[in-house]
Amino acid sequence: MRKIITLSIFLSMFMGFSQTNDVDSLAIELAFQNQDTLKIETSLKLIKSLYNLNDYDRALKYIIESEKLSNNLQYDKGIAEVTYYKALIYAKKDDYINAVSGYEKSKDLFNKLNDTLGVAKVNNSIGLIEIKRGNYTKGLQFSLAAIKELEKRHLTNDLRLAYSNLADAYFNINAFDKAMAFYLKALNIQEQLNDVKGINRSNSQLADLYSYKKEHRKAIEYYEKVLANKETSNDSIRGRIFPKLGGEYLQFNDYEKAAQYLVKGLGINRRGRYNEGLLTALNNLGNLNLQQGRLILAERQLLEAGAIAKKIDNKEELLKHYSLMKSLDSIKKRFDRAFIWQRQYYDLKNTLDKNEIAIDSNTNEPLELELNPDFDKPVEETKVVTSPTTVEITQTKERFDRFKLIFYALLAALAIVSTFLVLIYLKRNNNIKYTQELEEKNIKIELQNEAFQEQTKHLENVNNVKDKLFSIVSHDLKDSLSSINGFIDLLKDGSLSREEFDNLIPELSENANNASLLLFNLLNWSKSQMQSLEPKPSLFDIQEVFEDKVKLVDQRMENKGITLVDHSLRDFAYADRSMFEIVVQNLLANALKFCKNGDTITISNHISNGSCIVSIADTGIGISKQNLEKLFKNNSFTTVGTNNEKGTGLGLSICKELIELNNGKIWVESTQGVGSTFYLQLPKSRPNGD
């Protein structure tokens, strides 16, 4: 690497030394020549070399001497060339008046000499200076006039400037198709000349144009060409390109690549304090996080972007900021704020639409996108000179008085019409303003109605939960507690013997278990309906949960004559353990409820496609096809067990909701008279995006 750097420095020094030698040789040659046209030609070569070396002051000295000599010899070609180079130097020094004056003088001389190449070079230079000053209409015509001659002679250096100038002019007047065509032509020549700076600029401009035309694949292609250039190590270039490239990938929802480029761009622009690139990166990152649901981070980035956009007066990015903030507050149900962002968005958009002008800033004529052959021809004026007589003077005076009277009448009529038009205009503006205010009020009312409807729906859901709770507590829970109280009263009164009490203990235990499970389900169901259940996932052993929950129903299975087959294995799932325990307890209670003496309950688990599959099977009475369709869908669906056990109809609904909260699935397979198997699927690791 050190050798390459050394070689590059050496070559640069050699080229500079070579150019200096050329200047010295020409200066020596000039000193020994006689005062004739050959001396002028040598002097012009010397002036050109000094101009290319940016030694303008020294070049001007030779220009003054060559101009005197050319005038003395009446050598028009020399005068034209010297005047042209003097104008070029004035242009480099931003002396617009002297530069344009010199260009026009040299052009007149080149026209007299029929030197089409000289005229083309002057036109190209005038086009460059006019486009640079913002006179795009005038600059376009001069540059277009030069193109044909430059292309015919294959003057690549001049064509490179001409194509780039035309592309810039078309870009600034929003003629984007024309701009793209000339940027592509400029890029072709820049690649031939190995103009790295020019190549990067053309690729970047083409990418911006394709992005504006929503051809995002092409935009990505040209942005990546800029980054692929080995010479593109400048942080300011990468800081501008990375955020834009990330924004293009965001158009295809390629969040990984978008995030990669946007984060890089954010870092470079923060370090370099490049506000333009930082603004683009923050807006696009805010959009990315908004789409992925990271609302807090999105809001922080968008608020920072808005502050920068206002600080540097970047209205396009500020418009994008308003749109994104409106979406963010709508998602967060902050409709009042969303309405304010929407109003600011449309106010700014209307302002930008009004400011888009496709006419040159210094003329009211329509913009010409193609070459007008007569653009540079002077307007011919014809003057008629007559000697008026006394009669003609009298007649002229009478006509003048008559015209004067007509003029005043027209002026009065114009004043009346103008007043009428002003009144109409003011009335129209008031109507428009009133209409806009009505529209704004309607939008605000709609947003408030949406919020009100959502709140009403929530209150109805809460009210339904309350009614359901009261119904269950007043009926099912009351029955279980009344039965337990009845046993306790009999025991207190001494109405039961020890033997009778021992015989009733299983029934008492059953009632207590039913009441406990009912309260357990009621609590979790009401929490889920109130939307207050939040899973806290972690890794836990499934076999441990089975062991704990089987102990709770072991006595009841033994009393009912049911056999438990445990095929569970030591395996881990990633979910909320307490929620999983609720589901397992409900499914075991259901299996026990619908089994009879001699039936079997089997628990097992295995791994499938990176997930943990748990099953609880029984050889009980099974479920009919008609009832299978009602499972998991209706909170009130329930049937009695084999010993007339009652239920609330909440268990399976709770199971489904708890499993889905943990990114899992639950389903059932059953045949009436044969038995049922309930399956649970849970992840074994943290899902992507959590």
Sequence and secondary structure as in RCSB ss.txt:
>XXXX:A:sequence
MRKIITLSIFLSMFMGFSQTNDVDSLAIELAFQNQDTLKIETSLKLIKSLYNLNDYDRALKYIIESEKLSNNLQY
DKGIAEVTYYKALIYAKKDDYINAVSGYEKSKDLFNKLNDTLGVAKVNNSIGLIEIKRGNYTKGLQFSLAAIKEL
EKRHLTNDLRLAYSNLADAYFNINAFDKAMAFYLKALNIQEQLNDVKGINRSNSQLADLYSYKKEHRKAIEYYEK
VLANKETSNDSIRGRIFPKLGGEYLQFNDYEKAAQYLVKGLGINRRGRYNEGLLTALNNLGNLNLQQGRLILAER
QLLEAGAIAKKIDNKEELLKHYSLMKSLDSIKKRFDRAFIWQRQYYDLKNTLDKNEIAIDSNTNEPLELELNPDF
DKPVEETKVVTSPTTVEITQTKERFDRFKLIFYALLAALAIVSTFLVLIYLKRNNNIKYTQELEEKNIKIELQNE
AFQEQTKHLENVNNVKDKLFSIVSHDLKDSLSSINGFIDLLKDGSLSREEFDNLIPELSENANNASLLLFNLLNW
SKSQMQSLEPKPSLFDIQEVFEDKVKLVDQRMENKGITLVDHSLRDFAYADRSMFEIVVQNLLANALKFCKNGDT
ITISNHISNGSCIVSIADTGIGISKQNLEKLFKNNSFTTVGTNNEKGTGLGLSICKELIELNNGKIWVESTQGVG
STFYLQLPKSRPNGD
>XXXX:A:secstr
 HHHHHHHHHHHHHHHHHHHHHHHHHHHHHHTS SSHHHHHHHHHHHHHHHHTT HHHHHHHHHHHHHHHHHHT 
HHHHHHHHHHHHHHHHHTT HHHHHHHHHHHHHHHHHTT HHHHHHHHHHHHHHHHHTT HHHHHHHHHHHHHHH
HHTT HHHHHHHHHHHHHHHHHTT HHHHHHHHHHHHHHHHHTT HHHHHHHHHHHHHHHHHTT HHHHHHHHHH
HHHSTT   HHHHHHHHHHHHHHHHHTT HHHHHHHHHHHHHHHHHHT HHHHHHHHHHHHHHHHHTT HHHHHH
HHHHHHHHHHHHT HHHHHHHHHHHHHHHHHTT HHHHHHHHHHHHHHHHHHHHH   S TT  S    S  TTT
T             HHHHHHHHHHHHHHHHHHHHHHHHHHHHHHHHHHHHHHHHHHHHHHHHHHHHHHHHHHHHH
HHHHHHHHHHHHHHHHHHHHHHIIIIIHHHHHHHHHHHHHHHHT S HHHHHHHHHHHHHHHHHHHHHHHHHHHH
HHHHTT      EEEEHHHHHHHHHHHHHHHHHHHT EEEEE    EEEE HHHHHHHHHHHHHHHHHT  TT E
EEEEEEEETTEEEEEEEE SS   HHHHTTTTT TT     TT     S HHHHHHHHHHHTT EEEEEEETTTE
EEEEEEEESS  TT 
